[in-house]
Amino acid sequence: MKKWKYSVSSADDAPSSAPILLKGSICENLKTASELGYQAIEVHTRPDEEFDYEAIRKAEEQYGVKVAMIITGRLNTEGLCSLVDDRPYVTDAAMKGMKDYVDIAEKMKADLVIGWIKGNVPAGGNRKKYIDRLARNLRVLASYAKERDVKLNLEVINHYEVNIFTTADEVMDFLEEYHIDNLYVHLDTFHMGIDECDPVKAIQRCKGKIGYFHLADNSRRYPGTGQFDFKKILNALEAAGYDGYLSVECFPWPSELEAAKGALAYMKQVESN
């Protein structure tokens, strides 16, 4: 079986209920990830954070670990912005924040996840109107990001949390209808376990367009603690031509470091069988 590259979720700080395993500065988290055997980290942050990019570059070189992905959820959860909001000043703020994220990703030579920030269709709203609005804004952002060599990844999230892009079919239908360059699919095993009837078929549906992949078991604890067949998932990803990072984003159970260690050890075991 293919030897995969692994990433792990990180942030400056996060509550224990969040699926974040490394907490601290980016340089500290790069060091810890290296000690654990990971090749990269994903960074959950705000778009208005200030970073010492030269220090981060040196830490990446020293520890042999890179920043693979910037996660944009805090622009929604903390900034209360979305790309489909009916209030123009909110959407404007979302667009500005997303461009700030792209600028951060460019400086870190990373890519970007678009999850909660895409927003939701309000109750009783005309779905086509909001999806058209999302497409218009994503077209602008995708072009802005492409000029800076940053790829955008649309996250598929379960229907209990959002009502836009809850299945692989939905996000692929969107990409095929609107033909927006520089947009890819971000799949997550935890969310797939809720809304996909068959995770393997979901991966196959996204062949050639998968830009990022999250690992967690069905309970959102680390892989190997639950019911998912990760061998089938890895085989499907390999057949689909995915060559990016597999990023562990799971609950910090029984602790952050134990989850990070357990996830990587289990995935390496799956690879070897």
Secondary structure, DSSP 4 states (H G I P E B T S, - for coil): -PPPEEEEEEES---TTSS--EES-HHHHHHHHHHHT-SEEEEE--TT----HHHHHHHHHHHT-EEEEEE-THHHHTT---TT-SSHHHHHHHHHHHHHHHHHHHHHT-EEEESGGG--PPTT--HHHHHHHHHHHHHHHHHHHHTTT--EEEEP--TTT-SSS-SHHHHHHHHHHH--TTEEEEEEHHHHHHH-S-HHHHHHHTTTTEEEEEE--TTSS-TTSSS--HHHHHHHHHHTT--SEEEE-----S-HHHHHHHHHHHHHHHHH-
